[in-house]
Amino acid sequence: MSWTEANIPELTGKTVVVTGANSGLGLETTRLLAGRGAHVIMACRTAAKAEAALDELRGQMPSASLEFRALDLAELASIRAFGDAVRSEHDTLDVLVNNAGVMALPRRETADGFEMQLGTNHLGHFALTSVLMPLLMATPAARVVTVSSLMHHLGSMRFDDLHGRRSYDKWRAYNQSKLANLLFCYELDRRLRVADADVCSVAAHPGYSATNLQGVGPQLAGSKLAERFYAFTNKVVAQPAHMGAMPSVFAAVGEPVTGGGFYGPEGVGQVRGYPVRVESSRASHDEVAAQRLWMMSIEATGETYSMLDE
């Protein structure tokens, strides 16, 4: 039997952080979790877009428990300020959904000098998970959900040029960032188990889902042809955004879910369908690469995950 919206459990009393919650998969993840009673902290970069999303959700679900907190994953100072604010007002955190991301951008850098796709998709979430880990560890059976992509299968880690300073290809950089998501998820799971922490690290991917993610890169590059292409494929090939959010929701609150699990659509090629456990690439299970990325991420962000060593 497929795991559908009807299987989402009652979540009253649970607190969830969703990054990129104002649109696409993040908005649908928020809608599905808040609709079952969870208090969702919508972590978004742009206040105006977040407020519009809040208005939309409250119009559909007047009793939903929602709050907006500013978060720019491309700026370490913003991540730390977000963590300080959440920790000051909440004692526990049941689920962190590392959802926000950018795709196939022309080369640009974050405020801290990281290549934007690796900086936002991986390093930003690496730092965010660290600053929220004390709350997660204070919560029974907490979960960290990291959203990857089918494109991780094409990814490879260019450790000698992670930030594409010597050579850059927008798709190679995106694929690398999505592989990095899985290496992080699995390494975090290993470290949580060694620390005997009651926190579960899992990953999900949305298949091919119709969101605004595909159009940002072409817009920044000024490619009208690419914009039209993605608009067409979103309409004809992709599944709706709420279906793309279902693997993340299953990973966040479904059962059975185990640490180190990867969840995606059940259909042919994992492109569409209801969530099931799926397999990731051989490269994503390379423990040496995962440990190397972990150490490079600590060096880049300054976040040491010292709470796992205590």
ZAMARGU-4260 file (C-alpha; in steps of 0.2 Angstrom, whole numbers, plus 5000, padded with zeros to 4 digits):
<rodrens>
0) 5000/5000/5000 | 5007/5017/4995 | 5010/5030/5009 | 4999/5044/5006 | 4993/5061/5014
5) 4981/5050/5024 | 4995/5042/5033 | 5003/5057/5040 | 5001/5055/5059 | 4994/5068/5071
10) 5008/5080/5074 | 5001/5092/5088 | 5015/5097/5100 | 5029/5094/5087 | 5040/5108/5081
15) 5048/5107/5064 | 5060/5119/5055 | 5058/5119/5036 | 5071/5129/5025 | 5065/5137/5009
20) 5047/5136/5016 | 5040/5150/5006 | 5038/5141/4989 | 5039/5124/4980 | 5043/5109/4989
25) 5046/5118/5005 | 5029/5127/5005 | 5021/5110/5002 | 5031/5101/5015 | 5025/5115/5027
30) 5007/5114/5022 | 5007/5095/5024 | 5015/5095/5041 | 5006/5110/5048 | 4990/5103/5042
35) 4992/5089/5054 | 4996/5100/5069 | 5014/5103/5069 | 5021/5120/5073 | 5032/5124/5058
40) 5046/5137/5058 | 5047/5143/5041 | 5065/5147/5038 | 5066/5159/5022 | 5078/5171/5015
45) 5065/5184/5008 | 5053/5192/5021 | 5040/5197/5008 | 5039/5180/5000 | 5038/5172/5017
50) 5024/5183/5023 | 5015/5180/5006 | 5017/5161/5010 | 5011/5163/5027 | 4995/5173/5022
55) 4992/5159/5009 | 4993/5145/5022 | 4983/5154/5035 | 4970/5157/5022 | 4969/5138/5019
60) 4972/5133/5037 | 4967/5147/5049 | 4972/5136/5064 | 4989/5132/5058 | 5003/5135/5070
65) 5017/5144/5059 | 5031/5157/5062 | 5043/5165/5050 | 5061/5166/5054 | 5074/5175/5042
70) 5087/5163/5036 | 5100/5166/5022 | 5109/5149/5020 | 5122/5159/5009 | 5128/5168/5024
75) 5135/5160/5040 | 5131/5175/5051 | 5113/5173/5046 | 5113/5155/5050 | 5120/5158/5067
80) 5108/5172/5071 | 5094/5160/5066 | 5100/5147/5077 | 5102/5159/5092 | 5084/5165/5089
85) 5076/5148/5088 | 5086/5141/5103 | 5080/5156/5113 | 5062/5153/5111 | 5061/5134/5109
90) 5068/5120/5120 | 5066/5106/5108 | 5065/5102/5089 | 5057/5087/5083 | 5062/5088/5064
95) 5074/5099/5054 | 5070/5098/5035 | 5085/5104/5025 | 5075/5108/5010 | 5081/5124/5002
100) 5092/5124/4987 | 5098/5132/4971 | 5101/5124/4954 | 5112/5127/4939 | 5117/5145/4943
105) 5130/5155/4933 | 5145/5155/4945 | 5143/5166/4960 | 5149/5166/4978 | 5141/5167/4995
110) 5144/5180/5007 | 5158/5169/5014 | 5166/5166/4998 | 5159/5148/4994 | 5153/5143/4977
115) 5134/5147/4978 | 5127/5130/4975 | 5139/5120/4986 | 5138/5135/4999 | 5119/5135/4999
120) 5114/5117/4996 | 5127/5109/5007 | 5138/5120/5018 | 5123/5131/5023 | 5114/5116/5029
125) 5129/5108/5037 | 5131/5124/5048 | 5112/5125/5051 | 5111/5107/5057 | 5126/5111/5069
130) 5118/5126/5077 | 5101/5117/5079 | 5109/5101/5085 | 5107/5105/5104 | 5088/5106/5102
135) 5088/5090/5091 | 5098/5081/5104 | 5086/5087/5118 | 5071/5080/5109 | 5066/5061/5109
140) 5067/5053/5092 | 5071/5069/5083 | 5075/5068/5064 | 5086/5078/5052 | 5080/5076/5034
145) 5092/5082/5020 | 5084/5084/5003 | 5095/5078/4989 | 5091/5075/4970 | 5091/5061/4957
150) 5105/5072/4950 | 5117/5065/4963 | 5119/5050/4953 | 5129/5061/4940 | 5139/5070/4954
155) 5157/5068/4959 | 5167/5077/4973 | 5180/5088/4966 | 5190/5090/4982 | 5204/5099/4973
160) 5192/5112/4967 | 5176/5111/4977 | 5171/5129/4974 | 5175/5129/4955 | 5188/5142/4955
165) 5199/5134/4942 | 5185/5128/4931 | 5166/5129/4933 | 5151/5120/4925 | 5134/5125/4933
170) 5127/5107/4931 | 5143/5099/4938 | 5142/5110/4953 | 5124/5106/4956 | 5127/5088/4954
175) 5142/5089/4966 | 5131/5098/4979 | 5117/5085/4979 | 5130/5071/4981 | 5137/5081/4995
180) 5120/5081/5003 | 5120/5062/5004 | 5138/5061/5010 | 5133/5073/5024 | 5117/5064/5028
185) 5126/5047/5030 | 5141/5053/5039 | 5130/5063/5051 | 5120/5046/5054 | 5137/5037/5058
190) 5142/5050/5070 | 5125/5051/5079 | 5126/5032/5081 | 5143/5033/5089 | 5137/5047/5101
195) 5122/5036/5105 | 5111/5051/5101 | 5092/5049/5099 | 5093/5058/5083 | 5090/5050/5066
200) 5098/5057/5050 | 5089/5053/5034 | 5088/5059/5016 | 5075/5061/5003 | 5073/5067/4985
205) 5057/5073/4976 | 5059/5064/4959 | 5055/5077/4945 | 5043/5089/4953 | 5036/5105/4946
210) 5043/5120/4956 | 5051/5137/4952 | 5068/5129/4956 | 5071/5125/4938 | 5068/5142/4931
215) 5080/5152/4943 | 5096/5147/4934 | 5090/5151/4916 | 5083/5168/4923 | 5100/5173/4930
220) 5108/5167/4914 | 5096/5177/4903 | 5091/5161/4894 | 5073/5163/4888 | 5074/5146/4878
225) 5079/5137/4894 | 5065/5145/4904 | 5052/5140/4891 | 5059/5122/4891 | 5058/5120/4910
230) 5040/5128/4910 | 5035/5115/4897 | 5043/5100/4906 | 5036/5105/4922 | 5019/5105/4914
235) 5020/5089/4904 | 5033/5078/4913 | 5034/5083/4931 | 5023/5078/4946 | 5015/5091/4956
240) 5025/5100/4970 | 5014/5092/4984 | 5019/5075/4978 | 5037/5080/4977 | 5036/5085/4995
245) 5029/5068/5000 | 5046/5059/5002 | 5052/5073/5013 | 5037/5072/5024 | 5038/5053/5025
250) 5056/5054/5030 | 5051/5068/5043 | 5037/5059/5051 | 5033/5042/5043 | 5036/5024/5048
255) 5046/5014/5046 | 5061/5026/5044 | 5079/5022/5050 | 5094/5032/5051 | 5104/5033/5035
260) 5089/5029/5025 | 5085/5037/5008 | 5067/5040/5002 | 5060/5045/4985 | 5046/5041/4973
265) 5041/5023/4970 | 5038/5025/4951 | 5049/5020/4937 | 5066/5029/4938 | 5060/5037/4954
270) 5053/5051/4944 | 5036/5051/4952 | 5025/5042/4964 | 5022/5040/4982 | 5037/5038/4994
275) 5047/5022/4997 | 5065/5018/5003 | 5076/5020/4988 | 5095/5017/4984 | 5108/5030/4981
280) 5124/5030/4971 | 5139/5020/4976 | 5149/5037/4977 | 5136/5043/4990 | 5142/5028/5002
285) 5160/5032/5000 | 5165/5034/5019 | 5182/5041/5015 | 5175/5054/5004 | 5161/5058/5017
290) 5174/5060/5031 | 5185/5071/5020 | 5170/5082/5016 | 5165/5083/5034 | 5182/5090/5039
295) 5182/5102/5024 | 5165/5108/5029 | 5171/5111/5047 | 5186/5121/5041 | 5175/5131/5029
300) 5160/5135/5042 | 5169/5134/5059 | 5155/5122/5065 | 5163/5107/5074 | 5148/5097/5080
305) 5157/5097/5097 | 5140/5092/5105 | 5142/5074/5097 | 5159/5072/5106 | 5153/5077/5124
</rodrens>
